[in-house]
Amino acid sequence: MQMFRNLALASTVFTLSLAPVQAQTAASETYTPSVGQSGKDVVWVPTHQDLVDRMLAMANVNENDYVIDLGSGDGRTVISVAKLGARAHGIEYNPDLVALSQRNAQAAGVADRATFVEGDIFESDFSGASVITLFLLPELNERLRPILLNMKPGTRVVSNSFDMGDWKADGHVRVEGDCKSWCQAYKWVIPAKVAGEWTVGDGKLSLSQQYQMLSGILTIDGAAHPISDAKVEGTAISFLANGTRYTGSINGEQISGTTASGANWTANRSAG
Ligand SMILES: C[S@@+](CC[C@H](N)C(=O)[O-])C[C@H]1O[C@@H](n2cnc3c(N)ncnc32)[C@H](O)[C@@H]1O
């Protein structure tokens, strides 16, 4: 990561000293970015195509998805999504990279599904995405974390190389072969918010939540059973209580599902 930051510093000096030359080149159709060139909050380093493909596979991107790449660089992730038949959008601060991405999308024949906008990710609305991709820095990921956690449950987030602090990943991949640096990625699935009190028949379920991890107590027939191995993935909930595995689907104020023995169970969020 230090290399990532050093690259940023070196490129700032380089960029300042060559500013007029770069301005000329940038205006042309032959603009070629250089790896490590400065960006608003992070330098441009492209994700290796092998990792792009693995990230999209890890996020199960399909033609119903709308993928937004935060800091979209030369557009390779957005264009790769469009080639899969899905819609994708890139938000990129550098206008030259935006124009380059648009040319690349045209050349790939996917400009109808791959769009780009010049903008600051911290001032943009990306709430409509079903998948978010990023390759930023740990502190930028953590700045985005509360916004991401407010997205629709089930939204997938995939990050090249950098994690989300104490929000543990739901998945991880590493590519080898041609990829020599920045070759791993993490995935998270935005969890539904389930913390609080629920009634389960005559009993109750009391849940505490930290990101996708749950703890709590299931009280049935007056006996309190701590829950364990408890998790929310999107709108799917699973926990173990009193030796029984409960799985279910969260739909707003109701959870419905089955136990491992096939019995149906329903929980309703308690008023107040
Ligand atoms: C490490 S590169 C990743 C590019 C691309 N996502 C990829 O994986 O190939 C980060 C990109 O974020 C852009 N960027 C930096 N700060 C930004 C900001 N605040 N808003 C939008 N883009 C930003 C940079 O210009 C750069 O293109």
The ligand as an SDF file (V2000), in Angstrom:
LIG
                    3D

 27 29  0  0  0  0  0  0  0  0999 V2000
   -6.7870    2.9690   -8.5090 C   0  0  0  0  0  0  0  0  0  0  0  0
   -7.6800    3.7310   -9.8030 S   0  0  0  0  0  0  0  0  0  0  0  0
   -8.8680    2.4730  -10.2140 C   0  0  0  0  0  0  0  0  0  0  0  0
   -9.4660    2.6520  -11.5750 C   0  0  0  0  0  0  0  0  0  0  0  0
  -10.5150    1.5930  -11.9670 C   0  0  0  0  0  0  0  0  0  0  0  0
  -11.5820    1.5040  -10.9900 N   0  0  0  0  0  0  0  0  0  0  0  0
   -9.8850    0.2460  -12.1010 C   0  0  0  0  0  0  0  0  0  0  0  0
  -10.0940   -0.5920  -11.1970 O   0  0  0  0  0  0  0  0  0  0  0  0
   -9.1640    0.0220  -13.0850 O   0  0  0  0  0  0  0  0  0  0  0  0
   -8.6560    4.9430   -8.9130 C   0  0  0  0  0  0  0  0  0  0  0  0
   -9.3960    5.9350   -9.7860 C   0  0  0  0  0  0  0  0  0  0  0  0
  -10.1730    6.7860   -8.9570 O   0  0  0  0  0  0  0  0  0  0  0  0
  -10.1570    8.1040   -9.4870 C   0  0  0  0  0  0  0  0  0  0  0  0
  -10.5010    9.0100   -8.3830 N   0  0  0  0  0  0  0  0  0  0  0  0
   -9.7190    9.4190   -7.3550 C   0  0  0  0  0  0  0  0  0  0  0  0
  -10.4340   10.1690   -6.4870 N   0  0  0  0  0  0  0  0  0  0  0  0
  -11.6940   10.2670   -6.9920 C   0  0  0  0  0  0  0  0  0  0  0  0
  -12.8830   10.9030   -6.5580 C   0  0  0  0  0  0  0  0  0  0  0  0
  -12.9520   11.5990   -5.4100 N   0  0  0  0  0  0  0  0  0  0  0  0
  -13.9840   10.7840   -7.3270 N   0  0  0  0  0  0  0  0  0  0  0  0
  -13.9490   10.0980   -8.4990 C   0  0  0  0  0  0  0  0  0  0  0  0
  -12.8490    9.4530   -8.9500 N   0  0  0  0  0  0  0  0  0  0  0  0
  -11.7330    9.5280   -8.2070 C   0  0  0  0  0  0  0  0  0  0  0  0
   -8.7530    8.2380  -10.0280 C   0  0  0  0  0  0  0  0  0  0  0  0
   -8.6640    9.2660  -10.9990 O   0  0  0  0  0  0  0  0  0  0  0  0
   -8.5100    6.8380  -10.6030 C   0  0  0  0  0  0  0  0  0  0  0  0
   -8.8930    6.7770  -11.9420 O   0  0  0  0  0  0  0  0  0  0  0  0
  1  2  1  0
  2  3  1  0
  2 10  1  0
  3  4  1  0
  4  5  1  0
  5  6  1  0
  5  7  1  0
  7  8  2  0
  7  9  1  0
 10 11  1  0
 11 12  1  0
 11 26  1  0
 12 13  1  0
 13 14  1  0
 13 24  1  0
 14 15  1  0
 14 23  1  0
 15 16  2  0
 16 17  1  0
 17 18  1  0
 17 23  2  0
 18 19  1  0
 18 20  2  0
 20 21  1  0
 21 22  2  0
 22 23  1  0
 24 25  1  0
 24 26  1  0
 26 27  1  0
M  CHG  2   2   1   9  -1
M  END
$$$$
